[in-house]
């Protein structure tokens, strides 16, 4: 059975910088983007395969990510 991406899929993550819970939405390409409301760190989660996922942590201008 093939999964269709006709709707956005919610994804929950915890900020690796401050620990706050974040919610983002995965699109049809498998990319989820979210931003922490506490420390303003942006996280981009890219699904590469069924078992592999790449996570990019982007610090805001003038700050550095702790992780």
TIMI-2910 file (N, C-alpha, C, CB; in pm, 1 decimal, decimal comma, always signed):
<rs>
+----------+----------+----------+----------+----------+----------+----------+----------+----------+----------+----------+----------+------+
!      n_x !      n_y !      n_z !     ca_x !     ca_y !     ca_z !      c_x !      c_y !      c_z !     cb_x !     cb_y !     cb_z ! resn !
+----------+----------+----------+----------+----------+----------+----------+----------+----------+----------+----------+----------+------+
!    +83,9 !   -117,5 !     +0,0 !     +0,0 !     +0,0 !     +0,0 !    +88,7 !   +124,3 !     +0,0 !    -95,6 !     -0,5 !   +121,5 !  Unk !
!    +70,7 !   +210,4 !    -95,3 !   +151,6 !   +331,2 !   -108,2 !    +86,2 !   +446,6 !    -32,1 !   +170,6 !   +368,5 !   -257,1 !  Unk !
!   +168,8 !   +520,7 !    +41,7 !   +119,1 !   +634,1 !   +119,2 !   +110,6 !   +757,4 !    +30,1 !   +210,1 !   +661,4 !   +241,4 !  Unk !
!     -2,6 !   +824,1 !    +33,2 !    -18,7 !   +945,1 !    -46,3 !     -0,3 !  +1067,8 !    +42,3 !   -157,1 !   +947,7 !   -115,0 !  Unk !
!    +56,3 !  +1173,2 !    -14,2 !    +82,0 !  +1296,2 !    +59,3 !    -11,3 !  +1406,6 !    +10,4 !   +229,3 !  +1338,9 !    +44,1 !  Unk !
!   -140,6 !  +1380,9 !    +14,8 !   -235,2 !  +1482,7 !    -28,1 !   -256,4 !  +1587,6 !    +80,7 !   -368,3 !  +1418,6 !    -66,1 !  Unk !
!   -217,6 !  +1555,9 !   +203,6 !   -232,0 !  +1648,9 !   +314,8 !    -98,1 !  +1668,1 !   +383,7 !   -337,6 !  +1598,7 !   +414,9 !  Unk !
!    -85,7 !  +1775,2 !   +456,9 !    +34,1 !  +1800,4 !   +535,3 !    +32,1 !  +1709,7 !   +657,1 !    +43,8 !  +1949,9 !   +577,0 !  Unk !
!   +146,1 !  +1649,9 !   +691,4 !   +156,7 !  +1556,5 !   +802,7 !   +224,9 !  +1627,4 !   +919,5 !   +235,3 !  +1428,1 !   +761,3 !  Unk !
!   +159,1 !  +1635,0 !  +1037,1 !   +222,8 !  +1701,9 !  +1151,7 !   +340,0 !  +1621,2 !  +1206,8 !   +120,2 !  +1725,6 !  +1262,6 !  Unk !
!   +444,4 !  +1692,8 !  +1249,1 !   +565,7 !  +1631,7 !  +1304,3 !   +598,5 !  +1703,7 !  +1434,1 !   +686,1 !  +1639,2 !  +1202,8 !  Unk !
!   +624,0 !  +1627,0 !  +1540,4 !   +663,2 !  +1685,4 !  +1669,2 !   +811,4 !  +1663,5 !  +1692,5 !   +580,9 !  +1624,4 !  +1785,1 !  Unk !
!   +880,3 !  +1765,6 !  +1736,4 !  +1022,0 !  +1759,1 !  +1771,4 !  +1044,8 !  +1842,8 !  +1896,4 !  +1112,1 !  +1808,7 !  +1653,7 !  Unk !
!  +1155,2 !  +1815,4 !  +1962,9 !  +1199,3 !  +1899,2 !  +2073,6 !  +1320,5 !  +1977,6 !  +2026,3 !  +1232,4 !  +1814,1 !  +2201,2 !  Unk !
!  +1324,9 !  +2105,0 !  +2059,9 !  +1436,2 !  +2190,5 !  +2020,7 !  +1564,0 !  +2137,5 !  +2085,1 !  +1410,4 !  +2338,7 !  +2061,6 !  Unk !
!  +1665,0 !  +2115,5 !  +2003,5 !  +1791,6 !  +2064,2 !  +2057,3 !  +1873,0 !  +2175,2 !  +2123,3 !  +1874,0 !  +1998,2 !  +1945,8 !  Unk !
!  +1828,1 !  +2298,5 !  +2111,1 !  +1897,1 !  +2411,8 !  +2172,3 !  +1844,1 !  +2440,6 !  +2313,2 !  +1882,2 !  +2536,2 !  +2084,2 !  Unk !
!  +1709,8 !  +2442,7 !  +2330,5 !  +1652,8 !  +2479,2 !  +2460,5 !  +1556,6 !  +2374,1 !  +2516,7 !  +1580,9 !  +2610,9 !  +2448,4 !  Unk !
!  +1512,4 !  +2277,1 !  +2436,0 !  +1426,6 !  +2170,1 !  +2485,3 !  +1277,4 !  +2193,9 !  +2472,3 !  +1457,1 !  +2145,8 !  +2625,1 !  Unk !
!  +1234,9 !  +2303,4 !  +2412,9 !  +1092,7 !  +2333,0 !  +2396,7 !  +1032,9 !  +2245,5 !  +2286,4 !  +1071,6 !  +2483,0 !  +2364,3 !  Unk !
!   +909,0 !  +2202,8 !  +2306,9 !   +839,9 !  +2119,5 !  +2208,4 !   +796,1 !  +2205,3 !  +2089,8 !   +717,7 !  +2048,2 !  +2272,4 !  Unk !
!   +823,2 !  +2156,5 !  +1967,5 !   +786,6 !  +2228,1 !  +1845,5 !   +700,8 !  +2137,1 !  +1758,8 !   +913,0 !  +2275,5 !  +1767,8 !  Unk !
!   +615,8 !  +2197,6 !  +1678,3 !   +532,7 !  +2122,4 !  +1585,2 !   +551,3 !  +2182,6 !  +1447,2 !   +382,2 !  +2124,2 !  +1628,0 !  Unk !
!   +582,4 !  +2096,9 !  +1350,2 !   +596,9 !  +2139,6 !  +1211,3 !   +513,1 !  +2047,8 !  +1123,5 !   +746,6 !  +2138,4 !  +1166,7 !  Unk !
!   +512,5 !  +2074,1 !   +994,8 !   +434,3 !  +1994,2 !   +901,4 !   +522,4 !  +1947,2 !   +787,1 !   +314,7 !  +2074,3 !   +847,7 !  Unk !
!   +513,8 !  +1817,2 !   +757,6 !   +592,2 !  +1756,9 !   +650,6 !   +514,3 !  +1769,6 !   +519,2 !   +624,8 !  +1607,1 !   +682,3 !  Unk !
!   +583,2 !  +1817,0 !   +414,6 !   +516,9 !  +1834,7 !   +285,7 !   +532,0 !  +1709,8 !   +199,4 !   +573,9 !  +1957,1 !   +212,4 !  Unk !
!   +491,2 !  +1718,0 !    +73,1 !   +492,1 !  +1600,3 !    -12,8 !   +633,0 !  +1556,4 !    -50,6 !   +412,6 !  +1627,6 !   -137,6 !  Unk !
!   +733,1 !  +1644,5 !    -40,5 !   +872,2 !  +1606,5 !    -66,7 !   +939,2 !  +1544,0 !    +55,7 !   +951,7 !  +1728,2 !   -112,0 !  Unk !
!   +872,0 !  +1543,1 !   +170,6 !   +927,8 !  +1485,1 !   +291,9 !  +1007,7 !  +1583,4 !   +374,9 !  +1014,0 !  +1369,6 !   +256,8 !  Unk !
!   +987,1 !  +1713,6 !   +353,6 !  +1061,0 !  +1817,2 !   +426,3 !   +970,0 !  +1881,3 !   +529,9 !  +1116,7 !  +1924,5 !   +329,0 !  Unk !
!  +1017,9 !  +1887,4 !   +654,1 !   +944,3 !  +1954,5 !   +761,5 !  +1027,8 !  +2071,2 !   +811,7 !   +910,7 !  +1855,8 !   +878,2 !  Unk !
!   +966,4 !  +2188,8 !   +819,7 !  +1035,5 !  +2307,5 !   +868,8 !   +964,4 !  +2356,9 !   +993,3 !  +1041,1 !  +2418,7 !   +760,3 !  Unk !
!  +1043,8 !  +2391,8 !  +1094,5 !   +986,0 !  +2443,7 !  +1218,1 !  +1082,4 !  +2541,4 !  +1282,0 !   +952,2 !  +2329,4 !  +1315,7 !  Unk !
!  +1027,4 !  +2630,2 !  +1366,3 !  +1109,4 !  +2730,5 !  +1434,2 !  +1067,9 !  +2736,2 !  +1580,8 !  +1094,9 !  +2870,9 !  +1366,5 !  Unk !
!  +1166,4 !  +2738,0 !  +1668,0 !  +1141,6 !  +2744,5 !  +1811,9 !  +1096,8 !  +2885,9 !  +1848,5 !  +1268,9 !  +2704,0 !  +1892,6 !  Unk !
!   +989,9 !  +2896,1 !  +1925,3 !   +940,7 !  +3027,9 !  +1966,5 !  +1020,0 !  +3084,7 !  +2083,6 !   +793,6 !  +3019,5 !  +2003,9 !  Unk !
!  +1094,5 !  +3000,5 !  +2154,3 !  +1172,1 !  +3047,3 !  +2269,5 !  +1309,6 !  +3100,7 !  +2228,5 !  +1188,8 !  +2934,2 !  +2370,4 !  Unk !
!  +1386,5 !  +3024,0 !  +2150,8 !  +1523,9 !  +3065,2 !  +2117,7 !  +1542,4 !  +3099,8 !  +1970,1 !  +1620,8 !  +2955,3 !  +2155,6 !  Unk !
!  +1438,5 !  +3089,7 !  +1888,0 !  +1437,6 !  +3127,2 !  +1746,9 !  +1526,8 !  +3041,5 !  +1658,1 !  +1478,7 !  +3268,7 !  +1733,8 !  Unk !
!  +1565,8 !  +2921,7 !  +1702,2 !  +1642,9 !  +2830,3 !  +1618,6 !  +1548,9 !  +2765,3 !  +1517,6 !  +1715,3 !  +2722,5 !  +1705,0 !  Unk !
!  +1591,5 !  +2758,7 !  +1391,0 !  +1513,1 !  +2693,1 !  +1287,0 !  +1565,8 !  +2551,9 !  +1266,3 !  +1517,7 !  +2773,7 !  +1154,4 !  Unk !
!  +1474,7 !  +2457,1 !  +1247,7 !  +1510,8 !  +2317,7 !  +1224,1 !  +1443,5 !  +2272,6 !  +1096,2 !  +1470,1 !  +2226,8 !  +1344,0 !  Unk !
!  +1523,4 !  +2214,6 !  +1006,4 !  +1472,3 !  +2158,5 !   +882,0 !  +1499,1 !  +2008,9 !   +886,5 !  +1538,7 !  +2225,7 !   +755,5 !  Unk !
!  +1394,6 !  +1929,2 !   +876,0 !  +1404,6 !  +1784,3 !   +880,6 !  +1371,6 !  +1729,6 !   +742,1 !  +1309,7 !  +1724,3 !   +989,3 !  Unk !
!  +1467,3 !  +1659,0 !   +681,3 !  +1451,0 !  +1606,0 !   +545,8 !  +1453,3 !  +1453,8 !   +552,3 !  +1562,7 !  +1659,4 !   +450,1 !  Unk !
!  +1346,1 !  +1391,4 !   +507,5 !  +1339,4 !  +1245,3 !   +505,2 !  +1410,0 !  +1195,8 !   +379,9 !  +1191,5 !  +1194,9 !   +509,5 !  Unk !
!  +1520,4 !  +1121,0 !   +399,1 !  +1599,7 !  +1068,8 !   +288,1 !  +1550,5 !   +931,8 !   +242,9 !  +1746,3 !  +1060,6 !   +327,8 !  Unk !
!  +1515,1 !   +848,1 !   +338,4 !  +1462,7 !   +715,3 !   +307,9 !  +1374,5 !   +672,4 !   +425,2 !  +1579,0 !   +611,5 !   +282,3 !  Unk !
!  +1330,3 !   +551,3 !   +420,9 !  +1241,8 !   +501,9 !   +526,3 !  +1310,6 !   +501,2 !   +662,2 !  +1192,9 !   +361,9 !   +492,6 !  Unk !
!  +1441,5 !   +478,4 !   +664,6 !  +1515,1 !   +466,3 !   +790,3 !  +1611,0 !   +581,9 !   +816,2 !  +1591,6 !   +337,9 !   +791,3 !  Unk !
!  +1620,1 !   +675,6 !   +726,0 !  +1720,1 !   +782,0 !   +739,6 !  +1654,5 !   +918,2 !   +726,6 !  +1831,2 !   +766,4 !   +634,5 !  Unk !
!  +1692,4 !  +1006,8 !   +818,6 !  +1639,4 !  +1142,5 !   +819,1 !  +1753,3 !  +1239,1 !   +849,7 !  +1523,7 !  +1157,7 !   +922,5 !  Unk !
!  +1761,2 !  +1347,5 !   +774,2 !  +1865,2 !  +1448,6 !   +793,0 !  +1803,2 !  +1569,0 !   +862,3 !  +1930,2 !  +1489,6 !   +656,8 !  Unk !
!  +1868,1 !  +1615,9 !   +969,7 !  +1817,5 !  +1730,1 !  +1044,3 !  +1921,6 !  +1841,0 !  +1040,9 !  +1783,1 !  +1690,8 !  +1190,5 !  Unk !
!  +1879,3 !  +1959,7 !   +998,3 !  +1966,1 !  +2077,2 !   +994,4 !  +1920,4 !  +2175,2 !  +1101,3 !  +1964,6 !  +2144,0 !   +853,6 !  Unk !
!  +2012,4 !  +2219,6 !  +1186,1 !  +1983,4 !  +2317,0 !  +1290,1 !  +2046,6 !  +2448,4 !  +1247,7 !  +2036,4 !  +2270,2 !  +1430,3 !  Unk !
!  +1963,7 !  +2553,0 !  +1235,0 !  +2010,6 !  +2682,1 !  +1186,5 !  +1988,5 !  +2785,8 !  +1296,4 !  +1937,1 !  +2723,1 !  +1054,6 !  Unk !
!  +2097,4 !  +2842,8 !  +1346,5 !  +2090,0 !  +2944,2 !  +1452,1 !  +2051,3 !  +3078,5 !  +1391,2 !  +2225,3 !  +2955,6 !  +1527,8 !  Unk !
!  +1978,6 !  +3162,1 !  +1466,8 !  +1945,4 !  +3295,1 !  +1415,5 !  +2068,8 !  +3384,1 !  +1404,6 !  +1841,8 !  +3361,6 !  +1505,0 !  Unk !
!  +2056,5 !  +3492,1 !  +1332,2 !  +2168,0 !  +3583,8 !  +1310,3 !  +2213,8 !  +3641,7 !  +1444,1 !  +2127,8 !  +3697,2 !  +1212,4 !  Unk !
!  +2343,1 !  +3635,8 !  +1469,5 !  +2399,0 !  +3690,7 !  +1592,4 !  +2404,9 !  +3592,2 !  +1707,9 !  +2320,1 !  +3808,5 !  +1633,8 !  Unk !
!  +2356,7 !  +3470,0 !  +1688,3 !  +2359,5 !  +3369,1 !  +1793,9 !  +2423,8 !  +3242,3 !  +1739,6 !  +2216,4 !  +3339,9 !  +1847,6 !  Unk !
!  +2462,8 !  +3153,6 !  +1830,8 !  +2514,5 !  +3023,7 !  +1791,9 !  +2427,9 !  +2916,3 !  +1856,7 !  +2664,0 !  +3007,9 !  +1832,8 !  Unk !
!  +2409,4 !  +2807,6 !  +1785,9 !  +2332,1 !  +2695,1 !  +1840,1 !  +2415,9 !  +2623,6 !  +1944,7 !  +2288,9 !  +2596,2 !  +1727,1 !  Unk !
!  +2353,1 !  +2577,8 !  +2051,3 !  +2425,7 !  +2507,9 !  +2158,2 !  +2456,1 !  +2364,7 !  +2120,7 !  +2346,2 !  +2510,7 !  +2287,4 !  Unk !
!  +2374,9 !  +2304,0 !  +2035,4 !  +2394,3 !  +2162,5 !  +2000,2 !  +2492,0 !  +2147,4 !  +1887,2 !  +2262,5 !  +2097,6 !  +1962,5 !  Unk !
+----------+----------+----------+----------+----------+----------+----------+----------+----------+----------+----------+----------+------+
</rs>
